[in-house]
Amino acid sequence: MQILQFLWNDVLIRPLVNGLFIFYEFLGHNLGVAILGFGLVLRFVLNPLTKPYMASMKKMKDYEPQLAKLREKYKDDKK
């Protein structure tokens, strides 16, 4: 349980809080603007990680009409 608390606090929470404090200092001590700026930076930083997932979701959406036809055609076949 101790390692889980360490991972949660020191690996996840502290870097995010420190990043928010940095933005708070640079953006004129305005917490709302700091949250928006930090959120935008996180979005750009994490975009390469989410891009493949979004591409696969788009492909699945494109195949959805064909899958619906197959489900309707084979709705009684459990295999």
C-alpha positions as CSV (number, residue, x, y, z in Angstrom):
1,M,0.0,0.0,0.0
2,Q,2.9,2.3,0.7
3,I,4.3,2.0,-2.8
4,L,0.9,2.8,-4.3
5,Q,0.7,6.0,-2.2
6,F,4.2,6.9,-3.3
7,L,3.3,6.4,-7.0
8,W,0.1,8.4,-6.6
9,N,1.7,11.3,-4.8
10,D,5.2,11.6,-6.1
11,V,4.8,10.4,-9.7
12,L,1.4,11.8,-10.6
13,I,0.2,14.5,-8.2
14,R,3.4,16.5,-7.4
15,P,4.5,17.1,-11.0
16,L,1.1,18.3,-12.0
17,V,0.8,20.6,-9.0
18,N,4.3,21.9,-9.6
19,G,3.5,22.5,-13.3
20,L,0.4,24.4,-12.3
21,F,2.4,26.5,-9.8
22,I,4.9,27.4,-12.6
23,F,2.1,28.5,-14.8
24,Y,0.5,30.5,-11.9
25,E,3.8,32.4,-11.4
26,F,4.4,33.1,-15.2
27,L,0.8,34.1,-16.0
28,G,0.5,36.9,-13.4
29,H,-0.8,35.1,-10.4
30,N,-4.2,34.4,-12.1
31,L,-5.2,30.8,-11.2
32,G,-7.9,30.6,-13.9
33,V,-5.5,31.6,-16.7
34,A,-2.9,29.2,-15.2
35,I,-5.4,26.3,-15.3
36,L,-6.3,27.0,-18.9
37,G,-2.7,27.4,-20.0
38,F,-1.5,24.3,-18.2
39,G,-4.5,22.4,-19.6
40,L,-3.6,23.5,-23.2
41,V,0.1,22.6,-22.7
42,L,-0.9,19.1,-21.3
43,R,-3.2,18.6,-24.3
44,F,-0.4,19.4,-26.8
45,V,2.1,17.2,-24.9
46,L,-0.2,14.3,-24.7
47,N,-1.5,14.6,-28.2
48,P,1.0,12.1,-29.7
49,L,-0.2,9.5,-27.2
50,T,-3.9,10.0,-28.1
51,K,-3.5,10.3,-31.8
52,P,-3.3,6.6,-32.6
53,Y,-6.3,5.9,-30.4
54,M,-8.4,8.6,-32.2
55,A,-7.4,7.3,-35.6
56,S,-8.5,3.7,-34.7
57,M,-11.8,5.1,-33.3
58,K,-12.4,6.9,-36.6
59,K,-11.8,3.7,-38.5
60,M,-14.2,1.8,-36.3
61,K,-16.8,4.6,-36.9
62,D,-16.3,4.2,-40.7
63,Y,-16.8,0.4,-40.4
64,E,-19.9,0.7,-38.2
65,P,-22.5,0.5,-41.1
66,Q,-20.9,-2.7,-42.4
67,L,-20.7,-4.2,-38.9
68,A,-24.4,-3.4,-38.4
69,K,-25.3,-5.2,-41.6
70,L,-23.3,-8.3,-40.6
71,R,-24.8,-8.3,-37.1
72,E,-28.3,-8.2,-38.6
73,K,-27.5,-10.9,-41.2
74,Y,-26.0,-13.2,-38.6
75,K,-28.1,-12.3,-35.5
76,D,-29.3,-15.9,-34.9
77,D,-25.8,-17.4,-35.4
78,K,-23.9,-17.4,-32.1
79,K,-20.6,-18.2,-33.8
